């Protein structure tokens, strides 16, 4: 597997984890420290999509070239669509709880897709090297 693909999958997993930590930790911080409640209204999810979506599309596309697993790409797409729904429709029409639920589910699905993208690409690369 190329170093750029390793880096992209790693960065995508890290960003998904950051999203997850943000969604899970922020309500606890706000509940424990009432003076931080003003930060609960901030909408980081939409801004993070600007980085997460292109990075994920590139990483999953590069991985697909090696492993040819449409299931991994489909899972990544489901995760990205879920994140977009959370940051847009759910946030504006269903409220903060729905936004967070969609974001947590989307981040977990996308991180899982990137994990398997990385594993399957590494497996294919090592098999290709062994066969030569």
Buried (B, 14 or more C-beta within 10 A) or exposed (E): BEEEBBEBBBBBBEBBEBBBEBBEEBEEEBEEEEEEEEEEEEEBBBEBBEEBBEBBBBBBBBBBEBBEBEEBBEBBBBBBBBBBBBBBEBBEEBEBEBBBBBBBBBBBBBBBBBBBBBBBBBEBBEEEEEEE
